[in-house]
Amino acid sequence: MNFLADENIEDELVDLLRNNGYKVDYVLEMSPGVGDKEIILHANRSSSILITSDKDFGELVFRQRLIHNGVILIRLHGMPTEKKAEIVLNFVKDYGSKIQNSFSVITKSNIRIRSQIN
């Protein structure tokens, strides 16, 4: 499973996923400041699931109907970075088969996975 981490994702999360065998491209390492649509297009070209904390991707996916391979929106504000990384890694391990072509939201109290509607 391939991932594209948005530039708003902490290095520790990217490193943890990589250290657990996942291929992770990182916007911060590739082209910081690139626009949201270009990020989704890059994720599509590389068959990657986007990991972000930017709610604007919900607008692009649901209102503008931008096709995607999958989006994981992380809403874990105020939580220590190490704990966030652990939660996301466990989410990927537990729900990996369900997150392709879905829009997932991880909060402190809930996980939502919504399949893409074409």
C-alpha positions in Angstrom: 0.0 0.0 0.0 1.4 3.4 -1.0 0.7 6.7 0.7 1.3 10.4 0.0 1.7 12.4 3.2 0.6 16.0 2.9 3.1 18.6 4.1 0.9 19.2 7.3 1.7 15.7 8.5 4.4 15.3 11.0 7.8 13.7 10.1 7.3 11.1 12.9 4.2 9.7 11.3 5.9 9.5 7.9 8.9 7.8 9.5 6.7 5.3 11.4 4.9 4.2 8.3 8.1 3.9 6.4 9.7 1.9 9.2 6.7 -0.5 9.1 7.2 -1.2 5.4 4.9 1.2 3.7 6.0 3.3 0.8 5.3 7.0 1.7 5.9 10.0 -0.6 6.0 13.2 1.4 4.9 16.5 -0.1 7.3 18.4 2.3 10.2 16.5 0.7 9.0 16.8 -2.9 7.3 20.1 -3.5 6.2 22.1 -0.5 3.5 24.7 -1.1 2.0 22.8 -4.1 -1.8 23.1 -4.4 -4.4 20.7 -3.1 -5.6 19.6 -6.6 -2.0 18.8 -7.6 -1.6 16.8 -4.5 -4.6 14.6 -5.3 -3.4 14.3 -8.9 0.1 13.1 -7.7 -1.6 10.6 -5.3 -3.6 9.3 -8.3 -0.5 9.0 -10.6 1.4 7.1 -7.9 -1.7 5.0 -6.8 -1.3 6.4 -3.3 -3.7 7.1 -0.5 -3.4 10.7 0.7 -2.8 11.3 4.4 -3.7 14.9 5.5 -5.1 17.0 8.3 -6.5 19.6 5.8 -10.3 19.6 5.7 -10.2 21.3 2.3 -9.8 17.8 0.7 -13.3 17.0 1.8 -14.5 19.9 -0.4 -12.5 18.6 -3.3 -13.7 15.0 -2.9 -17.4 15.5 -2.1 -18.4 18.8 -3.6 -16.1 18.9 -6.6 -16.1 15.1 -7.0 -12.4 14.9 -7.6 -11.5 11.2 -8.2 -9.0 9.8 -5.7 -7.4 6.6 -4.6 -8.3 7.3 -1.0 -8.0 10.0 1.6 -7.2 9.7 5.3 -8.1 12.9 7.2 -6.5 13.1 10.6 -8.4 15.2 13.2 -6.3 14.5 16.3 -5.6 18.1 17.5 -3.8 18.5 20.8 -2.6 14.9 20.9 1.2 14.1 21.2 2.8 13.4 17.8 3.9 9.9 18.8 0.3 9.0 19.9 -1.1 10.3 16.6 1.4 8.3 14.6 0.6 5.2 16.5 -3.2 5.7 16.0 -2.7 6.2 12.3 -0.4 3.2 11.9 -3.0 1.0 13.8 -5.8 2.4 11.6 -3.9 1.4 8.4 -3.1 -2.0 9.8 -6.7 -2.7 11.0 -8.6 -1.1 8.1 -6.2 -1.4 5.2 -8.5 -3.4 3.0 -11.3 -0.8 3.4 -9.4 2.5 2.9 -8.6 2.2 -0.8 -10.9 4.5 -2.8 -12.5 5.7 0.5 -12.6 8.9 2.5 -11.6 8.1 6.0 -11.7 10.4 9.1 -9.8 9.7 12.3 -10.8 11.6 15.4 -10.1 11.1 19.1 -13.4 9.3 19.6 -14.4 8.0 16.2 -13.3 6.5 12.8 -15.4 7.0 9.7 -14.8 5.4 6.4 -17.0 6.5 3.5 -16.6 4.7 0.1 -16.1 6.9 -2.9 -19.2 7.6 -4.9 -18.6 7.9 -8.7 
